[in-house]
Amino acid sequence: MTKEIARLSPASCVQLLDALQALGWEFEHPVSAEITGWSNLGEEISLISPEEAFVFLTAAVGHGVQLWAAPDRDLFLSCGKTLQIYFDGFTPEEGTSLQAALRARGLKFDVSDDGA
C-alpha cells in the first residue's frame, strides 16, 4: 500500500530533494545502482545518471522518481503541479520521523493519507 506523506508547492522541489539527500536518500538503488523514473502513464523508465534523474524530476517530464535509503527502503517523489512524496512499508513512527526531519530543515507541507 502506498501512503502519501506530504504535499508541497512545486517551487519546493529542489529544496525537498536537497533535504532528502541530506538525510541519506539517493537516486541510485544501493545494490543495483539503477535509477528509476515513472512516466505519466505509470511506465518504469531507466534513467542513466543522478543528473538526468534531477532534470527528469524538476522538469516534471514524467510522474516522478524513486529515491532509496536502503535496498528495502524507497520513496517516490513527484514534482508536478503538486509536489508529493509517497512511500511504502513504513510504520507510522517512521513516517512521523521523516516528516519531523523534513520540517527541521525548514519545509512546510500538508500531510494526507491516500486512503490505502
N, C-alpha and C positions, 0 to 999 in steps of 0.2 A: 504494500500500500504506500502511496505517496502522500506526503503531508507538506503543504505549503507553509513555510515558516515566516516569510517576510515579503512585503511589497514596498518598494521604494520608488522615488521618482527616477525616470531614465537617466537623468543627469548624474545620478549617484553611481552609475555602473563602474566607472574606473575606481572610485573611492571604495566601493564594496569589494571589488576584485583585489585591490591593494590590501584591504583589511583581511580578507580570507587568506591571501598568500602569506601575510604576516603571521597568521595562525597555523600555517603549515599546509594549506590546501593548494594543490598544484594541478595543472592541466594534464600532466603525464600520469598514466597509471603507474603505481610504484614498482610493479613487477614487469609488465609488458612494455612500458613506456608509450603505449598507444594513447592518442589524443582523440577524443570523440566529441563530435558536434551532432546536432539533430536538425533536420530540415523542418520547415513549417508543415510538412506532410507526415512527420514522425519517422522519417528515414534516417538511419545512422549514417554519419559522414565521417570518414577518417580525415583528420587534419594533420599536416606534416610537421608543424612546429608550434611551440608556445606563441610565437609571434603571429602565426596565421590564426591560431585559436583566439588570440586577443582581438584581432581585426574582425574575425567572424562574429565574436560576441558583441563588441562595441558598436559595430555597424548594423547589428540586428539583422544580418543577412539570412540567418535561419532561425530556428526556435531557441537555440541555446547550446551550452556545452556542459560536459561533466567536469567536476573538479574532484580530486582524490586526496584524502589524508592518509589512507592505508589501503591495502588491497581489497578489503571488505568494507571500506567506508568511503562513500561518494555522495556528492550532492549535485544537483542540476541547477544551473544558473541561466536565466533568460533576461536579456536586456531590451526587450521590445517596448511596446507602448507603456507597459508597467514592468519594472524590474522585479523579478520574482526568484526566490530561492526555494527549491524543493529538495527533500532528502528522504531516503528510505531506510527503514530499520533502526532508526534512532529512538531511544527511550525518551519520554517526556523530559527527564532530567538532562539528557544530552542536548536536546533542543533548546531548553532553557539556558543551559550553559553557553551554547553557541550564540544565542540571542544576546546574552549579557556581555559576551566578549565583543560582539559587533557594536553594541551600544557604548561600551567602554572606549571604542575607537571613534566615537562621535556620530555613528549612523543612527538615523531616526527612521522608524518604519512601523507599519501596521502588521499585525500577525493575525492570520486566519487559518482555519482548517479546511481542507478541500472536501471534507465530509467522508474521507476514507476511514 
